Amino acid sequence: MSKPHDNSMDIQIGQRIKRARQEAAVTQHELGEILGRSSQQIHKYEQGSNRVSAGTLYTIAQVLDRSLDWFFSGLDQGAASDTSHWSH
């Protein structure tokens, strides 16, 4: 039985997306148009209720003139601490 998904990292990334979008003066609708997504989907990304794919985050970073590192810099590392399922 798998444990429930801890979405704290998704929430933090979503908050960064929202901040970058607002600082760039881009609406959810405008970002959605660029990404080919609905404004509702952008809202879900920003709330952390839907996970953003790597490719989508890359495009968001380009559109909002941010580096990919900016979305992860200083995030709570506890959200990614369970790596027991990764093989080394």
Biopython code that builds the backbone (N, CA, C, O; Angstrom):
import numpy as np
from Bio.PDB.StructureBuilder import StructureBuilder

atoms = [
    (1, "MET", "N", (0.848, -1.179, 0.000)),
    (1, "MET", "CA", (0.000, 0.000, 0.000)),
    (1, "MET", "C", (0.894, 1.243, 0.000)),
    (1, "MET", "O", (1.801, 1.362, 0.823)),
    (2, "SER", "N", (0.637, 2.146, -0.909)),
    (2, "SER", "CA", (1.470, 3.339, -0.985)),
    (2, "SER", "C", (0.955, 4.410, -0.044)),
    (2, "SER", "O", (-0.235, 4.486, 0.261)),
    (3, "LYS", "N", (1.891, 5.235, 0.407)),
    (3, "LYS", "CA", (1.496, 6.312, 1.309)),
    (3, "LYS", "C", (0.978, 7.490, 0.505)),
    (3, "LYS", "O", (1.305, 7.616, -0.675)),
    (4, "PRO", "N", (0.179, 8.354, 1.111)),
    (4, "PRO", "CA", (-0.359, 9.519, 0.390)),
    (4, "PRO", "C", (0.765, 10.436, -0.091)),
    (4, "PRO", "O", (1.815, 10.542, 0.542)),
    (5, "HIS", "N", (0.526, 11.083, -1.201)),
    (5, "HIS", "CA", (1.494, 12.015, -1.798)),
    (5, "HIS", "C", (1.643, 13.256, -0.917)),
    (5, "HIS", "O", (0.653, 13.895, -0.559)),
    (6, "ASP", "N", (2.879, 13.587, -0.573)),
    (6, "ASP", "CA", (3.171, 14.822, 0.161)),
    (6, "ASP", "C", (3.364, 15.919, -0.883)),
    (6, "ASP", "O", (4.358, 15.925, -1.610)),
    (7, "ASN", "N", (2.418, 16.837, -0.953)),
    (7, "ASN", "CA", (2.492, 17.848, -2.010)),
    (7, "ASN", "C", (3.095, 19.167, -1.548)),
    (7, "ASN", "O", (2.872, 20.193, -2.191)),
    (8, "SER", "N", (3.851, 19.173, -0.456)),
    (8, "SER", "CA", (4.412, 20.433, 0.031)),
    (8, "SER", "C", (5.371, 21.070, -0.982)),
    (8, "SER", "O", (5.423, 22.294, -1.101)),
    (9, "MET", "N", (6.120, 20.254, -1.700)),
    (9, "MET", "CA", (7.010, 20.805, -2.732)),
    (9, "MET", "C", (6.183, 21.397, -3.872)),
    (9, "MET", "O", (6.530, 22.450, -4.407)),
    (10, "ASP", "N", (5.093, 20.727, -4.245)),
    (10, "ASP", "CA", (4.214, 21.246, -5.299)),
    (10, "ASP", "C", (3.616, 22.592, -4.892)),
    (10, "ASP", "O", (3.493, 23.495, -5.720)),
    (11, "ILE", "N", (3.249, 22.723, -3.628)),
    (11, "ILE", "CA", (2.684, 23.982, -3.119)),
    (11, "ILE", "C", (3.724, 25.090, -3.182)),
    (11, "ILE", "O", (3.422, 26.209, -3.596)),
    (12, "GLN", "N", (4.945, 24.780, -2.773)),
    (12, "GLN", "CA", (6.001, 25.795, -2.791)),
    (12, "GLN", "C", (6.343, 26.222, -4.221)),
    (12, "GLN", "O", (6.543, 27.409, -4.480)),
    (13, "ILE", "N", (6.410, 25.276, -5.140)),
    (13, "ILE", "CA", (6.671, 25.604, -6.549)),
    (13, "ILE", "C", (5.524, 26.454, -7.085)),
    (13, "ILE", "O", (5.751, 27.430, -7.801)),
    (14, "GLY", "N", (4.295, 26.084, -6.740)),
    (14, "GLY", "CA", (3.123, 26.852, -7.164)),
    (14, "GLY", "C", (3.162, 28.277, -6.678)),
    (14, "GLY", "O", (2.809, 29.200, -7.413)),
    (15, "GLN", "N", (3.590, 28.466, -5.440)),
    (15, "GLN", "CA", (3.702, 29.820, -4.894)),
    (15, "GLN", "C", (4.735, 30.629, -5.670)),
    (15, "GLN", "O", (4.553, 31.824, -5.900)),
    (16, "ARG", "N", (5.811, 29.976, -6.067)),
    (16, "ARG", "CA", (6.838, 30.661, -6.870)),
    (16, "ARG", "C", (6.299, 31.032, -8.249)),
    (16, "ARG", "O", (6.574, 32.118, -8.759)),
    (17, "ILE", "N", (5.529, 30.121, -8.847)),
    (17, "ILE", "CA", (4.935, 30.419, -10.152)),
    (17, "ILE", "C", (4.036, 31.643, -10.034)),
    (17, "ILE", "O", (4.101, 32.553, -10.862)),
    (18, "LYS", "N", (3.204, 31.661, -9.009)),
    (18, "LYS", "CA", (2.277, 32.775, -8.814)),
    (18, "LYS", "C", (3.041, 34.082, -8.624)),
    (18, "LYS", "O", (2.698, 35.099, -9.227)),
    (19, "ARG", "N", (4.068, 34.056, -7.792)),
    (19, "ARG", "CA", (4.859, 35.258, -7.533)),
    (19, "ARG", "C", (5.511, 35.773, -8.814)),
    (19, "ARG", "O", (5.450, 36.965, -9.113)),
    (20, "ALA", "N", (6.139, 34.860, -9.571)),
    (20, "ALA", "CA", (6.810, 35.263, -10.808)),
    (20, "ALA", "C", (5.799, 35.801, -11.819)),
    (20, "ALA", "O", (6.072, 36.777, -12.518)),
    (21, "ARG", "N", (4.632, 35.161, -11.895)),
    (21, "ARG", "CA", (3.592, 35.604, -12.820)),
    (21, "ARG", "C", (3.114, 37.001, -12.463)),
    (21, "ARG", "O", (2.981, 37.860, -13.334)),
    (22, "GLN", "N", (2.857, 37.226, -11.182)),
    (22, "GLN", "CA", (2.387, 38.543, -10.742)),
    (22, "GLN", "C", (3.447, 39.612, -10.955)),
    (22, "GLN", "O", (3.130, 40.719, -11.389)),
    (23, "GLU", "N", (4.703, 39.296, -10.655)),
    (23, "GLU", "CA", (5.775, 40.265, -10.845)),
    (23, "GLU", "C", (5.982, 40.598, -12.320)),
    (23, "GLU", "O", (6.440, 41.690, -12.655)),
    (24, "ALA", "N", (5.647, 39.662, -13.196)),
    (24, "ALA", "CA", (5.757, 39.899, -14.636)),
    (24, "ALA", "C", (4.489, 40.546, -15.199)),
    (24, "ALA", "O", (4.401, 40.813, -16.397)),
    (25, "ALA", "N", (3.508, 40.796, -14.325)),
    (25, "ALA", "CA", (2.230, 41.396, -14.719)),
    (25, "ALA", "C", (1.526, 40.581, -15.803)),
    (25, "ALA", "O", (1.000, 41.122, -16.776)),
    (26, "VAL", "N", (1.533, 39.265, -15.603)),
    (26, "VAL", "CA", (0.872, 38.331, -16.515)),
    (26, "VAL", "C", (-0.305, 37.723, -15.764)),
    (26, "VAL", "O", (-0.157, 37.306, -14.615)),
    (27, "THR", "N", (-1.471, 37.668, -16.400)),
    (27, "THR", "CA", (-2.638, 37.070, -15.752)),
    (27, "THR", "C", (-2.601, 35.544, -15.896)),
    (27, "THR", "O", (-1.865, 35.005, -16.722)),
    (28, "GLN", "N", (-3.398, 34.869, -15.087)),
    (28, "GLN", "CA", (-3.524, 33.417, -15.221)),
    (28, "GLN", "C", (-4.029, 33.066, -16.617)),
    (28, "GLN", "O", (-3.584, 32.091, -17.223)),
    (29, "HIS", "N", (-4.952, 33.865, -17.113)),
    (29, "HIS", "CA", (-5.494, 33.617, -18.450)),
    (29, "HIS", "C", (-4.399, 33.738, -19.515)),
    (29, "HIS", "O", (-4.294, 32.892, -20.403)),
    (30, "GLU", "N", (-3.587, 34.794, -19.419)),
    (30, "GLU", "CA", (-2.513, 35.007, -20.397)),
    (30, "GLU", "C", (-1.491, 33.874, -20.348)),
    (30, "GLU", "O", (-1.067, 33.374, -21.390)),
    (31, "LEU", "N", (-1.094, 33.467, -19.139)),
    (31, "LEU", "CA", (-0.129, 32.375, -19.021)),
    (31, "LEU", "C", (-0.730, 31.081, -19.559)),
    (31, "LEU", "O", (-0.050, 30.302, -20.226)),
    (32, "GLY", "N", (-1.988, 30.864, -19.267)),
    (32, "GLY", "CA", (-2.668, 29.683, -19.786)),
    (32, "GLY", "C", (-2.699, 29.656, -21.306)),
    (32, "GLY", "O", (-2.483, 28.610, -21.918)),
    (33, "GLU", "N", (-2.967, 30.803, -21.912)),
    (33, "GLU", "CA", (-2.983, 30.899, -23.380)),
    (33, "GLU", "C", (-1.623, 30.518, -23.959)),
    (33, "GLU", "O", (-1.543, 29.770, -24.934)),
    (34, "ILE", "N", (-0.570, 31.030, -23.363)),
    (34, "ILE", "CA", (0.785, 30.749, -23.838)),
    (34, "ILE", "C", (1.113, 29.262, -23.717)),
    (34, "ILE", "O", (1.745, 28.680, -24.599)),
    (35, "LEU", "N", (0.675, 28.656, -22.609)),
    (35, "LEU", "CA", (0.981, 27.244, -22.351)),
    (35, "LEU", "C", (-0.003, 26.280, -22.997)),
    (35, "LEU", "O", (0.223, 25.071, -23.013)),
    (36, "GLY", "N", (-1.098, 26.820, -23.529)),
    (36, "GLY", "CA", (-2.133, 25.945, -24.071)),
    (36, "GLY", "C", (-2.928, 25.256, -22.969)),
    (36, "GLY", "O", (-3.413, 24.137, -23.138)),
    (37, "ARG", "N", (-3.054, 25.951, -21.830)),
    (37, "ARG", "CA", (-3.795, 25.435, -20.673)),
    (37, "ARG", "C", (-4.877, 26.451, -20.304)),
    (37, "ARG", "O", (-4.823, 27.607, -20.725)),
    (38, "SER", "N", (-5.844, 26.015, -19.527)),
    (38, "SER", "CA", (-6.887, 26.926, -19.051)),
    (38, "SER", "C", (-6.365, 27.734, -17.861)),
    (38, "SER", "O", (-5.396, 27.349, -17.207)),
    (39, "SER", "N", (-7.020, 28.851, -17.601)),
    (39, "SER", "CA", (-6.647, 29.639, -16.421)),
    (39, "SER", "C", (-6.918, 28.827, -15.153)),
    (39, "SER", "O", (-6.233, 29.009, -14.146)),
    (40, "GLN", "N", (-7.903, 27.938, -15.192)),
    (40, "GLN", "CA", (-8.172, 27.064, -14.044)),
    (40, "GLN", "C", (-6.987, 26.127, -13.778)),
    (40, "GLN", "O", (-6.646, 25.855, -12.627)),
    (41, "GLN", "N", (-6.369, 25.641, -14.856)),
    (41, "GLN", "CA", (-5.199, 24.776, -14.696)),
    (41, "GLN", "C", (-4.034, 25.560, -14.094)),
    (41, "GLN", "O", (-3.313, 25.036, -13.244)),
    (42, "ILE", "N", (-3.844, 26.796, -14.520)),
    (42, "ILE", "CA", (-2.784, 27.635, -13.956)),
    (42, "ILE", "C", (-3.047, 27.843, -12.469)),
    (42, "ILE", "O", (-2.125, 27.777, -11.657)),
    (43, "HIS", "N", (-4.294, 28.092, -12.117)),
    (43, "HIS", "CA", (-4.679, 28.253, -10.708)),
    (43, "HIS", "C", (-4.326, 26.986, -9.915)),
    (43, "HIS", "O", (-3.807, 27.077, -8.802)),
    (44, "LYS", "N", (-4.600, 25.828, -10.475)),
    (44, "LYS", "CA", (-4.293, 24.565, -9.785)),
    (44, "LYS", "C", (-2.784, 24.390, -9.617)),
    (44, "LYS", "O", (-2.334, 23.903, -8.580)),
    (45, "TYR", "N", (-1.998, 24.781, -10.623)),
    (45, "TYR", "CA", (-0.542, 24.749, -10.478)),
    (45, "TYR", "C", (-0.122, 25.648, -9.319)),
    (45, "TYR", "O", (0.677, 25.250, -8.470)),
    (46, "GLU", "N", (-0.666, 26.864, -9.293)),
    (46, "GLU", "CA", (-0.273, 27.840, -8.279)),
    (46, "GLU", "C", (-0.689, 27.411, -6.870)),
    (46, "GLU", "O", (-0.016, 27.758, -5.899)),
    (47, "GLN", "N", (-1.756, 26.683, -6.748)),
    (47, "GLN", "CA", (-2.216, 26.195, -5.443)),
    (47, "GLN", "C", (-1.485, 24.920, -5.021)),
    (47, "GLN", "O", (-1.545, 24.520, -3.858)),
    (48, "GLY", "N", (-0.799, 24.289, -5.965)),
    (48, "GLY", "CA", (-0.107, 23.037, -5.662)),
    (48, "GLY", "C", (-1.020, 21.833, -5.709)),
    (48, "GLY", "O", (-0.615, 20.738, -5.319)),
    (49, "SER", "N", (-2.246, 22.010, -6.179)),
    (49, "SER", "CA", (-3.163, 20.874, -6.256)),
    (49, "SER", "C", (-2.904, 20.011, -7.482)),
    (49, "SER", "O", (-3.275, 18.838, -7.500)),
    (50, "ASN", "N", (-2.269, 20.577, -8.514)),
    (50, "ASN", "CA", (-1.813, 19.821, -9.678)),
    (50, "ASN", "C", (-0.314, 20.021, -9.823)),
    (50, "ASN", "O", (0.180, 21.144, -9.728)),
    (51, "ARG", "N", (0.393, 18.953, -10.047)),
    (51, "ARG", "CA", (1.845, 19.001, -10.210)),
    (51, "ARG", "C", (2.211, 19.531, -11.598)),
    (51, "ARG", "O", (1.587, 19.174, -12.597)),
    (52, "VAL", "N", (3.217, 20.374, -11.641)),
    (52, "VAL", "CA", (3.707, 20.945, -12.898)),
    (52, "VAL", "C", (4.786, 20.022, -13.455)),
    (52, "VAL", "O", (5.722, 19.652, -12.747)),
    (53, "SER", "N", (4.650, 19.655, -14.722)),
    (53, "SER", "CA", (5.681, 18.818, -15.342)),
    (53, "SER", "C", (6.956, 19.632, -15.543)),
    (53, "SER", "O", (6.932, 20.862, -15.547)),
    (54, "ALA", "N", (8.055, 18.929, -15.707)),
    (54, "ALA", "CA", (9.344, 19.598, -15.920)),
    (54, "ALA", "C", (9.306, 20.462, -17.178)),
    (54, "ALA", "O", (9.810, 21.585, -17.175)),
    (55, "GLY", "N", (8.720, 19.951, -18.238)),
    (55, "GLY", "CA", (8.643, 20.701, -19.486)),
    (55, "GLY", "C", (7.803, 21.965, -19.354)),
    (55, "GLY", "O", (8.155, 23.017, -19.887)),
    (56, "THR", "N", (6.693, 21.848, -18.641)),
    (56, "THR", "CA", (5.831, 23.014, -18.431)),
    (56, "THR", "C", (6.532, 24.045, -17.564)),
    (56, "THR", "O", (6.457, 25.242, -17.842)),
    (57, "LEU", "N", (7.216, 23.594, -16.513)),
    (57, "LEU", "CA", (7.933, 24.527, -15.652)),
    (57, "LEU", "C", (9.042, 25.237, -16.429)),
    (57, "LEU", "O", (9.288, 26.425, -16.219)),
    (58, "TYR", "N", (9.699, 24.519, -17.311)),
    (58, "TYR", "CA", (10.735, 25.118, -18.150)),
    (58, "TYR", "C", (10.148, 26.249, -19.003)),
    (58, "TYR", "O", (10.735, 27.325, -19.109)),
    (59, "THR", "N", (8.986, 25.993, -19.607)),
    (59, "THR", "CA", (8.330, 27.011, -20.427)),
    (59, "THR", "C", (7.885, 28.191, -19.579)),
    (59, "THR", "O", (8.045, 29.343, -19.982)),
    (60, "ILE", "N", (7.324, 27.909, -18.399)),
    (60, "ILE", "CA", (6.913, 28.980, -17.490)),
    (60, "ILE", "C", (8.115, 29.852, -17.134)),
    (60, "ILE", "O", (8.018, 31.079, -17.132)),
    (61, "ALA", "N", (9.237, 29.222, -16.837)),
    (61, "ALA", "CA", (10.452, 29.971, -16.496)),
    (61, "ALA", "C", (10.867, 30.886, -17.643)),
    (61, "ALA", "O", (11.239, 32.037, -17.413)),
    (62, "GLN", "N", (10.806, 30.387, -18.869)),
    (62, "GLN", "CA", (11.173, 31.205, -20.023)),
    (62, "GLN", "C", (10.202, 32.371, -20.199)),
    (62, "GLN", "O", (10.623, 33.509, -20.408)),
    (63, "VAL", "N", (8.914, 32.087, -20.115)),
    (63, "VAL", "CA", (7.889, 33.119, -20.327)),
    (63, "VAL", "C", (7.985, 34.206, -19.266)),
    (63, "VAL", "O", (7.826, 35.388, -19.568)),
    (64, "LEU", "N", (8.245, 33.805, -18.017)),
    (64, "LEU", "CA", (8.266, 34.763, -16.910)),
    (64, "LEU", "C", (9.671, 35.285, -16.609)),
    (64, "LEU", "O", (9.886, 35.965, -15.606)),
    (65, "ASP", "N", (10.627, 34.962, -17.486)),
    (65, "ASP", "CA", (12.000, 35.449, -17.391)),
    (65, "ASP", "C", (12.646, 35.100, -16.049)),
    (65, "ASP", "O", (13.226, 35.958, -15.383)),
    (66, "ARG", "N", (12.538, 33.847, -15.671)),
    (66, "ARG", "CA", (13.167, 33.326, -14.448)),
    (66, "ARG", "C", (14.022, 32.125, -14.815)),
    (66, "ARG", "O", (13.761, 31.440, -15.804)),
    (67, "SER", "N", (15.038, 31.878, -14.013)),
    (67, "SER", "CA", (15.824, 30.661, -14.202)),
    (67, "SER", "C", (15.077, 29.509, -13.544)),
    (67, "SER", "O", (14.290, 29.726, -12.622)),
    (68, "LEU", "N", (15.312, 28.302, -14.004)),
    (68, "LEU", "CA", (14.701, 27.136, -13.348)),
    (68, "LEU", "C", (15.147, 27.059, -11.895)),
    (68, "LEU", "O", (14.359, 26.690, -11.024)),
    (69, "ASP", "N", (16.389, 27.400, -11.630)),
    (69, "ASP", "CA", (16.909, 27.378, -10.256)),
    (69, "ASP", "C", (16.081, 28.258, -9.324)),
    (69, "ASP", "O", (15.905, 27.917, -8.154)),
    (70, "TRP", "N", (15.577, 29.372, -9.819)),
    (70, "TRP", "CA", (14.807, 30.298, -8.984)),
    (70, "TRP", "C", (13.586, 29.613, -8.380)),
    (70, "TRP", "O", (13.204, 29.917, -7.250)),
    (71, "PHE", "N", (12.976, 28.701, -9.111)),
    (71, "PHE", "CA", (11.779, 28.025, -8.616)),
    (71, "PHE", "C", (12.094, 27.048, -7.480)),
    (71, "PHE", "O", (11.205, 26.689, -6.707)),
    (72, "PHE", "N", (13.349, 26.619, -7.377)),
    (72, "PHE", "CA", (13.735, 25.636, -6.368)),
    (72, "PHE", "C", (14.619, 26.199, -5.269)),
    (72, "PHE", "O", (14.715, 25.599, -4.198)),
    (73, "SER", "N", (15.257, 27.314, -5.496)),
    (73, "SER", "CA", (16.214, 27.881, -4.564)),
    (73, "SER", "C", (15.585, 28.140, -3.196)),
    (73, "SER", "O", (14.591, 28.856, -3.082)),
    (74, "GLY", "N", (16.181, 27.547, -2.161)),
    (74, "GLY", "CA", (15.753, 27.786, -0.795)),
    (74, "GLY", "C", (14.481, 27.089, -0.375)),
    (74, "GLY", "O", (13.941, 27.384, 0.691)),
    (75, "LEU", "N", (13.984, 26.167, -1.193)),
    (75, "LEU", "CA", (12.761, 25.466, -0.818)),
    (75, "LEU", "C", (13.016, 24.508, 0.330)),
    (75, "LEU", "O", (14.146, 24.076, 0.557)),
    (76, "ASP", "N", (11.968, 24.187, 1.042)),
    (76, "ASP", "CA", (12.024, 23.250, 2.162)),
    (76, "ASP", "C", (12.489, 21.886, 1.665)),
    (76, "ASP", "O", (11.756, 21.195, 0.958)),
    (77, "GLN", "N", (13.683, 21.509, 2.028)),
    (77, "GLN", "CA", (14.226, 20.238, 1.570)),
    (77, "GLN", "C", (13.533, 19.030, 2.204)),
    (77, "GLN", "O", (13.661, 17.912, 1.704)),
    (78, "GLY", "N", (12.815, 19.243, 3.281)),
    (78, "GLY", "CA", (12.074, 18.158, 3.909)),
    (78, "GLY", "C", (11.032, 17.579, 2.984)),
    (78, "GLY", "O", (10.668, 16.411, 3.121)),
    (79, "ALA", "N", (10.546, 18.361, 2.053)),
    (79, "ALA", "CA", (9.521, 17.898, 1.127)),
    (79, "ALA", "C", (10.079, 16.863, 0.166)),
    (79, "ALA", "O", (9.329, 16.068, -0.401)),
    (80, "ALA", "N", (11.393, 16.870, -0.018)),
    (80, "ALA", "CA", (12.002, 15.927, -0.949)),
    (80, "ALA", "C", (12.918, 14.947, -0.231)),
    (80, "ALA", "O", (13.760, 14.312, -0.866)),
    (81, "SER", "N", (12.770, 14.816, 1.066)),
    (81, "SER", "CA", (13.716, 14.015, 1.841)),
    (81, "SER", "C", (13.516, 12.513, 1.722)),
    (81, "SER", "O", (14.459, 11.762, 1.970)),
    (82, "ASP", "N", (12.332, 12.043, 1.353)),
    (82, "ASP", "CA", (12.102, 10.610, 1.241)),
    (82, "ASP", "C", (12.512, 10.141, -0.140)),
    (82, "ASP", "O", (11.730, 10.187, -1.089)),
    (83, "THR", "N", (13.753, 9.689, -0.236)),
    (83, "THR", "CA", (14.265, 9.205, -1.516)),
    (83, "THR", "C", (14.486, 7.704, -1.461)),
    (83, "THR", "O", (15.222, 7.160, -2.284)),
    (84, "SER", "N", (13.859, 7.020, -0.502)),
    (84, "SER", "CA", (14.077, 5.586, -0.334)),
    (84, "SER", "C", (13.634, 4.781, -1.544)),
    (84, "SER", "O", (14.099, 3.657, -1.730)),
    (85, "HIS", "N", (12.743, 5.327, -2.376)),
    (85, "HIS", "CA", (12.273, 4.611, -3.554)),
    (85, "HIS", "C", (13.220, 4.768, -4.739)),
    (85, "HIS", "O", (13.035, 4.109, -5.763)),
    (86, "TRP", "N", (14.223, 5.621, -4.620)),
    (86, "TRP", "CA", (15.177, 5.814, -5.697)),
    (86, "TRP", "C", (16.256, 4.738, -5.617)),
    (86, "TRP", "O", (16.699, 4.376, -4.527)),
    (87, "SER", "N", (16.665, 4.242, -6.744)),
    (87, "SER", "CA", (17.765, 3.288, -6.739)),
    (87, "SER", "C", (19.070, 4.032, -6.952)),
    (87, "SER", "O", (19.114, 5.028, -7.674)),
    (88, "HIS", "N", (20.107, 3.560, -6.339)),
    (88, "HIS", "CA", (21.403, 4.236, -6.422)),
    (88, "HIS", "C", (22.356, 3.418, -7.257)),
    (88, "HIS", "O", (23.505, 3.816, -7.449)),
]
sb = StructureBuilder()
sb.init_structure("model")
sb.init_model(0)
sb.init_chain("A")
sb.init_seg("    ")
for serial, (resi, resn, name, xyz) in enumerate(atoms, 1):
    if name == "N":
        sb.init_residue(resn, " ", resi, " ")
    sb.init_atom(name, np.array(xyz, "f"), 0.0, 1.0, " ", f" {name:<3s}", serial, name[0])
structure = sb.get_structure()
